[in-house]
Amino acid sequence: MTESPKLKELDQLALTLAGLKGKGRTIVHCHGVFDLLHPGHIKHFQAARKLGDVLVVTVTPDEYVNKGPGRPVFNQRLRLESIAALECVDYVALNRWPSAEETIRKLKPDIYVKGSDYAESNKDLTGKINEERRAVESVGGRIHFTDEVTFSSTRLVNAFFSVYPEEAGRFLEGFRRRHSAESVIGRLQALAGTRALVIGDAIIDQYAYCQPMGKAGKESVLVARHLSREEFAGGALACANHLAGFCREVTLVTGLGRGNSREKFIRERLRPNIKPVFFSRSDAPTVVKRRFVEPPFLSKLFEICYLNDTNLPAEVEKRLAAFLERELPRYDLVVAADFGHGFITPATVGLLSRRAPFLALNTQTNSANSGYNLVTRYRRADYICVDEPEMRLANQDRFGRLEKIIQETGKRLDCRRIIVTRGHHGSIAYAGGRKFYQVPVFSREVVDRIGAGDAYFSVTAPGVKSGWPMDLAGFVGNAVGALAVRIVGNRSPVEPANLYKFITALLK
């Protein structure tokens, strides 16, 4: 198949357009995903073409399509070729960046054209339309909004393509009757005023990327070639970053080792609206978990932990207690991200149980604390979010009915709002009494599961505090989880704009 002469590489296209502008031609630019090319797109392109002499369309690459798992339905090559087949389009190029601002500055169009659904900038979930307006004006151009018939690619995809698991499709059909995308996003945006305190173990996650070479000649050991290394802010640090995307005021209370504390690294990776409060201990390093990882599928080969998971020294524990006694009343929400590495001691558990105004609780079971860091360490909680093995272990019930186990935990901790995550089986949300909601997974795509549960817990905690119904909490949590498993480790938090776009896609 012969490639269309309309398809250009971005740098080549910039040179071509510069030459055309030099001849007095008016350049018109459209940009988008264009996943499912439909009559609304064609009308949009035709209207744009009438504004000038040359119409160029740039397309978002697959890797930057943030409409949720399963998207784009059509890969970038097919999307480029489909647009190039239209008579009204003169040139088509693949963008290099997540958004259009850099592309606009490179191509320097006279007119940048968007659909009428972007005319009201306050309705743009990404906030990018204002940046795009500034970009085109900076190169001497202007923005124009077409007013043609509109269709929704996402609504068409949901209606005619099976991009979500079958069980998810059935769930969403009922959920759409109870909740609209606008109402869910409005509830998320309303969390901004929540004053939140996150307390828990700071963890530096290291990924040592390596290529297995085979068995050593004289030992029964795997030999691998080092490729590169990457570090992330994990544990309670990651929880604070997720939460701070939705709440303006977040305080992080955590512990660092005195020697090689990694404080500079940690501060650089926290969102600017997080106020960190560090308590140092001289008898331990800052916790580091180094995983040896084989790309491209991120297979975990081996892990080494650098930690001292004994309880805090008495003098540090005393200072932490004094801080919490003084500060806890200032907050609406306390998020206990308890990884069981010694920062949250039995005394701190008791203090949080007594004094936290609203206690959202996650107690993680891992190789360092298996069987010792259970949710039942706490006397009370207002919201519990753990995975199924953690819930079963806390109740010493391996095979019993999960709903009954959840109810027993609720009675024990006087907690009427509990979510248990279940991996590829989704999650189960408990609303007290006999009210349970089964929420399926929304994604078949998994890049990396590390940190997905922390993201789920962190974003749902302020929602449950604000009074969300538990089916909504489960829905939002599963949407967050679907986005989080596409992120390598804790490389970045789940961004609100991406979550809003995914929710919109799910509920159209």
C-alpha positions in Angstrom: 0.0 0.0 0.0 1.4 3.4 -1.0 1.7 5.9 1.8 -0.3 9.1 1.2 1.8 12.1 0.3 -0.3 14.1 2.8 1.4 12.3 5.7 4.3 14.3 7.0 6.8 14.2 9.9 6.3 17.2 12.1 9.6 18.9 11.4 9.1 18.4 7.6 5.6 19.7 7.9 6.8 22.9 9.7 9.2 23.6 6.8 6.5 23.0 4.2 4.1 25.3 6.0 6.7 28.0 6.4 7.2 28.0 2.6 3.4 28.2 2.0 3.0 31.1 4.4 5.8 32.9 2.6 3.7 32.7 -0.5 0.8 34.3 1.3 -1.2 31.2 2.0 -3.4 31.0 5.1 -2.7 28.0 7.3 -5.5 26.4 9.3 -4.7 23.8 12.0 -6.9 21.2 13.7 -5.7 18.8 16.4 -7.2 15.9 18.3 -7.4 12.2 18.9 -10.0 11.4 16.2 -10.3 7.8 17.4 -13.5 7.1 15.6 -13.8 9.3 12.5 -17.4 10.3 12.2 -19.6 12.8 10.3 -19.1 15.4 13.0 -15.3 15.3 12.4 -15.7 15.6 8.7 -18.1 18.6 9.0 -15.5 20.2 11.4 -12.7 19.7 8.9 -14.7 21.0 6.0 -15.7 24.1 8.0 -12.0 24.6 9.0 -10.8 24.3 5.4 -13.1 27.1 4.3 -11.3 29.5 6.7 -8.0 29.4 4.8 -6.0 27.9 2.0 -4.3 24.9 3.6 -5.7 22.6 6.3 -3.3 20.6 8.5 -4.4 18.1 11.0 -2.2 16.8 13.8 -3.1 13.6 15.7 -2.4 12.6 19.3 -0.1 9.6 19.6 -1.4 6.4 21.1 0.7 6.8 24.2 -0.9 10.1 25.1 -4.5 9.2 24.6 -6.0 9.6 28.1 -9.6 8.5 27.5 -9.0 5.4 29.7 -8.1 1.8 29.1 -9.1 0.3 25.8 -8.5 3.6 24.0 -7.7 4.4 21.3 -9.7 1.8 19.6 -7.8 2.5 16.4 -4.0 2.9 16.5 -2.2 6.1 15.4 -1.4 4.7 12.0 -5.0 4.0 11.1 -6.1 7.3 12.5 -3.5 9.2 10.4 -4.4 7.3 7.2 -8.1 7.8 7.7 -7.8 11.6 8.0 -5.4 11.7 5.1 -8.0 10.1 2.9 -10.3 13.1 3.3 -10.3 15.5 0.3 -10.6 18.6 2.5 -7.4 17.8 4.5 -4.1 18.9 2.9 -1.5 17.5 5.4 -1.6 15.1 8.4 1.1 14.6 11.1 1.6 12.7 14.3 2.1 14.9 17.3 5.1 14.4 19.6 3.6 15.7 22.8 0.6 15.0 25.0 -1.1 18.3 24.0 -1.0 20.8 21.1 0.8 23.8 22.5 4.3 22.9 21.4 2.9 21.7 18.0 1.2 25.1 17.5 4.4 26.9 18.3 6.2 24.7 15.8 3.7 24.9 12.9 2.7 28.6 13.4 -0.8 28.4 12.0 -2.8 31.5 11.2 -6.0 29.9 12.6 -6.3 27.1 15.2 -9.7 25.5 15.0 -11.6 23.6 17.7 -15.2 22.4 17.9 -18.0 24.3 19.7 -17.8 22.1 22.7 -14.5 23.9 23.6 -15.9 27.4 23.2 -16.7 27.6 26.9 -13.2 27.2 28.4 -14.6 26.5 31.9 -16.1 23.2 30.5 -12.8 21.9 29.3 -11.8 19.2 31.8 -8.1 19.4 30.9 -7.8 23.2 31.0 -5.7 23.0 27.8 -7.9 25.2 25.6 -6.7 28.4 27.2 -3.0 27.3 26.9 -3.7 26.5 23.2 -5.3 29.9 22.7 -2.1 31.6 24.2 0.1 29.4 22.0 -1.6 30.4 18.7 -1.7 34.0 19.7 2.0 33.9 20.5 2.7 33.1 16.9 0.4 35.7 15.5 -2.6 33.5 14.9 -6.1 33.3 16.4 -8.4 30.6 17.6 -11.7 29.8 15.9 -14.6 27.5 17.1 -16.7 25.8 14.5 -20.4 25.3 15.0 -21.1 22.2 13.1 -23.2 19.1 14.0 -21.5 17.3 16.8 -21.2 13.7 17.7 -19.3 12.0 20.5 -16.6 9.5 19.5 -16.7 8.1 23.1 -20.5 7.6 23.0 -20.2 5.8 19.7 -17.3 3.7 20.9 -19.3 2.7 24.0 -22.4 1.9 21.9 -20.7 -0.2 19.2 -17.3 -1.4 20.4 -16.6 -3.7 23.3 -13.7 -1.7 24.9 -14.6 -2.7 28.5 -15.0 -6.2 30.0 -18.6 -7.6 29.6 -19.3 -7.4 33.3 -18.2 -3.7 33.3 -20.6 -3.0 30.5 -23.5 -4.4 32.5 -22.5 -2.5 35.6 -22.1 0.8 33.8 -25.5 0.5 32.1 -27.1 0.6 35.6 -24.7 3.1 37.1 -25.4 5.6 34.3 -29.0 5.7 35.4 -28.0 6.8 38.9 -25.0 9.0 38.2 -24.0 11.3 35.4 -20.4 12.2 34.5 -21.1 15.8 35.4 -22.3 14.9 38.8 -19.4 12.5 39.6 -16.8 15.1 38.4 -18.6 17.8 40.4 -18.3 15.7 43.5 -14.6 15.1 42.9 -14.0 18.8 42.3 -15.9 19.6 45.6 -13.2 17.8 47.5 -10.7 20.7 47.0 -11.6 22.2 50.4 -10.9 19.1 52.4 -8.1 19.6 54.8 -6.2 16.3 54.9 -3.4 14.8 56.9 -1.5 11.8 55.6 0.5 9.7 58.1 2.6 6.7 57.2 5.8 5.1 56.1 7.9 7.0 53.5 9.3 4.5 50.9 11.7 5.1 48.0 10.8 2.6 45.3 13.8 1.8 43.0 13.4 -0.1 39.7 16.8 -1.6 38.6 16.1 -2.5 35.0 18.1 -5.5 33.9 18.3 -8.1 31.1 18.6 -11.8 32.3 21.7 -13.4 30.7 21.2 -17.0 32.1 22.5 -19.2 34.8 26.0 -18.6 36.3 28.5 -21.2 35.3 29.5 -22.4 38.8 26.5 -21.4 40.9 22.7 -21.9 40.8 22.0 -18.2 40.4 20.5 -16.0 37.7 22.9 -13.5 36.1 21.5 -10.3 34.6 23.0 -7.3 32.8 22.3 -3.9 34.3 20.4 -1.5 32.0 19.3 1.5 34.0 17.7 2.6 37.3 14.6 4.7 38.2 13.4 5.9 41.5 9.9 6.9 42.7 8.4 8.4 45.8 6.3 5.5 47.2 4.4 4.5 50.3 2.8 7.4 52.1 4.6 9.8 49.8 2.7 8.4 46.8 -0.6 8.5 48.8 0.0 12.2 49.6 0.7 13.0 45.9 -2.5 11.3 44.7 -4.6 13.0 47.4 -3.0 16.5 46.7 -4.4 16.4 43.2 -7.9 16.7 44.6 -7.4 18.5 48.0 -5.7 21.9 48.2 -4.4 21.4 51.7 -2.4 18.2 52.4 0.0 17.7 55.3 2.3 14.6 55.2 3.6 13.2 58.4 6.3 10.6 57.9 9.6 9.2 59.1 13.1 9.4 57.5 16.4 7.9 58.4 19.0 10.3 59.7 21.8 9.0 57.5 21.1 9.4 53.8 17.6 10.6 54.5 16.8 11.2 50.8 15.0 14.3 52.0 16.0 16.4 49.0 14.8 13.7 46.6 11.5 13.4 48.5 10.8 17.1 48.6 11.4 17.4 44.8 8.8 14.8 44.1 6.0 16.0 46.3 3.3 18.2 44.8 3.7 21.8 45.8 0.6 21.9 47.9 1.9 19.2 50.3 3.4 20.3 53.6 5.8 17.6 54.7 6.6 17.1 58.4 9.5 14.7 58.9 10.5 12.8 62.0 14.0 11.4 61.8 15.3 8.3 63.5 19.1 7.7 63.9 18.8 3.9 64.1 17.3 3.3 60.6 17.6 4.4 57.0 14.8 5.9 55.0 13.0 2.8 53.6 14.2 1.8 50.2 12.7 -1.1 48.2 14.8 -2.0 45.2 13.2 -4.2 42.7 15.1 -5.8 39.8 12.9 -5.5 36.8 13.0 -7.0 33.3 11.6 -4.8 30.6 9.5 -4.5 28.5 6.8 -6.3 30.5 8.2 -5.1 33.9 8.6 -8.6 35.2 9.9 -8.4 38.8 12.8 -10.8 39.3 14.0 -10.0 42.9 13.6 -7.4 45.6 15.9 -6.1 48.3 14.6 -3.9 51.2 16.7 -1.4 53.1 14.8 -0.8 56.4 14.7 -1.2 60.1 11.1 -2.0 60.9 11.3 -1.9 64.6 9.1 0.7 66.4 10.2 4.3 66.5 12.7 5.2 69.3 10.8 6.4 72.4 11.9 10.0 72.1 10.8 10.2 68.5 7.5 8.6 69.3 6.9 11.1 72.0 7.5 14.1 69.7 5.2 12.5 67.1 2.5 12.0 69.7 2.8 15.7 70.9 2.5 16.9 67.3 -0.6 14.7 66.5 -2.3 15.7 69.8 -1.8 19.4 68.8 -2.5 19.2 65.1 -5.2 16.5 64.5 -8.2 18.8 65.4 -7.2 21.1 62.5 -8.0 18.5 59.8 -11.2 17.1 58.3 -9.6 13.9 57.3 -6.7 11.7 58.5 -5.4 9.2 56.0 -3.4 6.4 57.7 -1.2 4.8 55.0 0.2 2.1 57.3 2.8 0.0 55.5 3.9 -1.7 58.7 7.5 -0.5 58.7 7.7 0.9 62.2 6.6 4.6 61.8 3.0 4.0 63.1 3.6 2.4 66.5 1.0 0.8 68.8 0.9 4.0 70.7 0.3 6.0 67.5 -2.4 3.5 66.5 -4.2 4.2 69.8 -3.8 8.0 69.4 -5.2 7.9 65.9 -8.1 5.7 67.0 -9.0 8.2 69.7 -8.3 11.5 68.2 -8.6 11.4 64.4 -11.7 13.4 63.3 -12.3 11.0 60.4 -9.9 8.1 60.1 -9.4 6.5 56.7 -7.3 3.4 57.1 -5.2 1.2 54.9 -3.0 -1.4 56.5 -0.7 -3.2 54.0 0.5 -6.7 54.3 3.9 -7.2 52.7 6.9 -9.6 53.0 8.3 -7.5 55.9 5.2 -7.6 58.1 3.0 -10.5 57.0 0.6 -11.4 59.8 1.6 -8.5 62.0 0.2 -5.4 60.3 -3.5 -6.0 60.3 -6.5 -3.6 60.2 -7.5 -5.1 63.5 -4.6 -3.3 65.2 -6.9 -0.3 65.3 -9.8 0.1 67.6 -11.9 2.2 65.2 -12.0 3.6 61.7 -14.4 5.6 59.7 -13.3 4.1 56.3 -11.3 1.0 55.6 -9.7 0.2 52.3 -7.7 -3.1 52.0 -7.3 -5.9 49.5 -9.0 -9.3 50.0 -6.0 -11.2 51.3 -5.5 -8.4 53.9 -9.1 -8.6 55.0 -9.1 -12.4 55.2 -5.8 -12.4 57.2 -7.1 -9.9 59.7 -10.1 -12.2 60.4 -8.1 -15.5 60.2 -10.7 -16.7 57.6 -9.2 -18.0 54.4 -12.3 -19.4 52.7 -15.3 -17.9 54.3 -17.9 -15.7 52.6 -16.2 -12.3 52.0 -19.4 -10.3 52.8 -19.7 -11.9 56.2 -16.0 -11.2 56.9 -16.4 -7.5 56.0 -19.5 -7.2 58.2 -17.6 -8.7 61.2 -14.7 -6.3 60.6 -17.1 -3.4 60.5 -18.6 -4.4 63.8 -15.2 -4.9 65.4 -13.9 -1.4 64.3 -17.3 0.3 64.4 -16.9 1.1 60.7 -19.8 1.2 58.3 -17.8 2.1 55.1 -15.4 -0.5 53.8 -14.0 -1.3 50.4 -12.1 -4.5 49.6 -10.2 -4.5 46.4 -10.0 -7.8 44.5 -7.5 -7.4 41.7 -9.0 -8.5 38.3 -12.3 -9.3 40.1 -12.8 -5.6 40.8 -13.9 -4.4 44.3 -16.7 -4.8 46.8 -18.0 -1.7 48.7 -19.8 -2.0 52.0 -22.2 0.6 53.2 -23.3 -0.8 56.6 -25.9 -3.4 57.4 -26.4 -5.6 54.4 -25.6 -3.1 51.7 -22.9 -4.3 49.3 -21.9 -3.1 45.9 -19.9 -5.2 43.5 -17.9 -3.0 41.1 -16.1 -4.8 38.2 -12.7 -3.8 36.7 -12.8 -1.2 33.9 -9.6 -2.3 32.2 -8.0 -5.2 30.6 -4.6 -3.4 30.3 -2.0 -3.7 33.1 1.4 -2.1 32.8 2.3 -2.3 36.5 0.3 -3.1 39.6 2.7 -1.4 42.0 0.9 1.5 43.7 -2.5 1.0 42.3 -4.1 0.1 45.6 -2.5 3.2 47.2 -4.0 5.4 44.5 -7.5 3.8 45.0 -7.4 4.4 48.7 -6.0 7.9 48.5 -8.6 9.3 46.1 -11.6 7.6 47.6 -10.8 8.6 51.2 -11.9 12.2 50.9 -14.9 11.2 48.9 -16.1 8.8 51.6 -15.5 11.5 54.2 -17.7 13.9 52.2 -20.6 11.5 52.2 -20.4 9.7 48.8 -22.7 6.7 48.4 -20.5 3.6 48.4 -21.4 2.5 44.9 -19.9 5.9 43.8 -16.8 5.4 45.9 -16.3 1.9 44.4 -16.8 3.3 40.8 -14.3 6.2 41.3 -11.8 3.8 43.0 -12.0 1.3 40.1 -11.6 4.1 37.6 -8.5 5.4 39.5 -7.2 1.9 39.7 -7.6 1.4 35.9 -5.5 4.5 35.3 -2.9 3.6 38.0 -2.1 0.2 36.5 -1.0 2.0 33.3 1.6 4.0 35.2 5.0 2.5 35.9 5.4 2.1 39.6 4.8 5.5 41.3 6.3 7.4 38.4 3.5 9.9 38.5 0.2 10.3 40.5 -3.2 9.8 38.9 -4.0 13.3 37.5 -7.5 14.7 38.1 -7.9 15.8 34.4 -7.2 12.2 33.2 -9.6 10.8 35.8 -12.3 13.3 34.7 -11.8 12.3 31.0 -12.0 8.6 31.8 -15.1 9.1 33.9 -16.7 11.0 31.0 -15.7 8.2 28.7 -17.2 5.5 31.0 -20.5 7.3 31.5 -21.3 8.6 28.0 
